Amino acid sequence: MGRRNEQLRWQLAKGLLNALHLERLASRYSRTTVMAVFNLVNGGFSIALVSFVALVTQEAFIFPSLGATAFILFYVPMAQPASPRNTLCGHLIGALTGLLSLYLFGLQDQPSAFMTGVDLPRVGAAALSLGLASCLMVVFRVAHPPAGATALIVSLGLMPDPAQLPILMAGVGLLLAHAFVMNRLAGIPYPLWSTATAGPVMQDRKTSC
């Protein structure tokens, strides 16, 4: 799997260079250099795109865990956690468990932990949100590691309003749309929903989001 992902990463970078008629760069510089610059440009552009939408609309389209999602989408695009299914369902689970934890501990109307500090209710909310998000992602087979950060972002009070949930998910959708275009442009069959294989574990379970 590691070698396959490495080949896909190189195919993605080289395919885009060819599409932009910059294929000479692939032969002039080392593979590591090309991949590093590719991730610098592509990762930066994807977050800039979402941030620009946030700037124009003055809504919270951008949030910290999208950075980790962007890295996964372009570094291991054919891995199951990078699929649209896992990415969307994972962040949705993280946001919902974060909101649930806020309400269970009576923190829905309180300032964020970064303004008031961490107290015992906040400890409980953070622990429950991450634990529950991890549990549900395993149960529904939609593992997406950055979604654990989304659960904490919400439970720590940075996005406590349920009305922000559609905006949060729209930000994820924008990032996925960019990843789809860039991967397909490079000739990588990035899936519309889920990758063909679900991975080596829990093959007997058919639960899906």
Secondary structure, 3 states (H helix, E strand, C coil): CHHHHHHHHHHHHHHHHHHCCCCHHHHHCCHHHHHHHHHHHHHHHHHHHHHHHHHHHCCCCCCCHHHHHHHHHHHCCCCHHHCHHHHHHHHHHHHHHHHHHHHHCCCCCCCCHHHHCCCHHHHHHHHHHHHHHHHHHHHCCCCCCHHHHHHHHHHCCCCCCHHHHHHHHHHHHHHHHHHHHHHHHCCCCCCCCCCCCCCCCCCCCCCCC
